[in-house]
Amino acid sequence: MFRFDIGALLPGRGRPGPQSPVDHLAASVEDGREIARVTLWGKESLLVNDPALINDILVARHHDFGKVEGTRKGSLVSANGILSTDDTVHLHHRRLHAPTFRKGKVEDAAVTMRETAESVTATWRHGRLLDVVEEMCRITAGIALATLFADLGTAPSTPLREQLPLLIRHAMEYPMAEAGPTGGRRRRTGPGAPLTLAVKQAIRQSLAECEGHGGPGSIVGALRADNAGPPHGLSRDDLVDEILLFMIASSVTNATTLSWAFHELARTAGIADPVRAAAVGDASAAGGGPAVFAPGYADRVVMEVLRLHPPVWILSRQARTDTVLGGWKVASGTVVHISPYTLHRKPDLYADPQRFDPDRWLGADLRHLPPCAYLPFAAGPRGCIGEAFAKRELATILTAVAGRWRLAATSRRPAVPVAGMTLHPHRLVMMPYAHNAPPKDNR
């Protein structure tokens, strides 16, 4: 049996070393095993690394495998809304928010996404070091407030613009699960607790200031208009928590992905120029077609970043009944883990899987892969409701930034992945160079 305690490797429990928790996960299936026994967070569980079996868990037999209590990315907040382990409650809130993420609204948000990215990058200075992760948190938090939460973000006295990016950065490092009997107490009194409380108070203040605003196509409007009684409906505190959850979820994964994207653009030859060409409208260099907000080449770069650096590095489900999975007897209550990080590195699915190669996605056609072989947004009834929004945002920010800036690496070593709520780079400091910077005067 492959055993390790991931709790000892999480942020705040030890500095990142040459081996991260995901390296240990990868080691458990490096011999090609489709199912491995592992010990995560002090509990024996199974790691599944076969697309067909993953499809069983997430899609075909999803009723047999429920959401796991205690490994939710929403542990900063309550889980009485869309994160509920109760499938009926989850479905109610998923339907409630579906209009917000329809294709038309995503397209309408593209201009605001670009304008927000350009506004943040306008504060950058040529040749002055940047904390890239911090800057991506600023951009994605700003986009969330300007699009999904426009009715809150425009409240005249809201401090959300200053506080939310800081909370996104904190949430990125937040453990996916508690380790030990004092986990709940740590969650309430940890270093991020005052910041979380401050953001919640800002949300309450903004809700009061924008009372009556928020139509059915907004998250706030949908939640306010929801007249469902218990257990579907939310209390006032739960309403604040649900808003905070969507603020975090819509920002933290994309901030992580973009950080890795600029890391790869700096260290992988032949990638940055085509992305910049796409941004300025060079359709032939961009891979064909007019370059507007999501040109073909930028989309392929995004897909490859999500493959090699999936921000959601582990998904967990729990068997609701005794069952069989791939010939293994799985007892009721057994926790089953799926790691997109290990799945996306399977050589039988991806040729030369450690190589960053956007052109493996030429045509953006996933039909050559079996179902559930590519899982940056999970799959099935609990797949990411904001997938279309996230993809558009990623491609838009990538081209908006790359069109004006080149972010250069400050170290020859690749960034170290740290497994918190997302699999994010540790200390990603880069040097920005403006493409239109005047030549240096050497007189």
Secondary structure, 3 states (H helix, E strand, C coil): CCCCCHHHHCCCCCCCCCCCHHHHHHHHCCCCCCEEEEEECCEEEEEECCHHHHHHHHHHCHHHEEECCCCCCCCCCCCCCCCCCCHHHHHHHHHHHHHHHCHHHHHHHHHHHHHHHHHHHCCCCCCCCEEHHHHHHHHHHHHHHHCCCHHHHCCCCCCHHHHHHHHHHHHHCCCCCCCCCCHHHHHHHCCCHHHHHHHHHHHHHHHHHCCCCCCCCCHHHHHHHCCCCCCCCCCHHHHHHHHHHHHHHHHHHHHHHHHHHHHHHHHCCCCHHHHHHHHHCCHHHHCCCCCCCCCHHHHHHHHHHHHHCCCCCCEEEEECCCEEECCEEECCCCEEEECHHHHCCCCCCCCCCCCCCHHHHHHHCCCCCCCCCCCCCCCHHHCCCCHHHHHHHHHHHHHHHHCCEEEEECCCCCCEEEECCCEEEECCEEEEEECCCCCCCCC
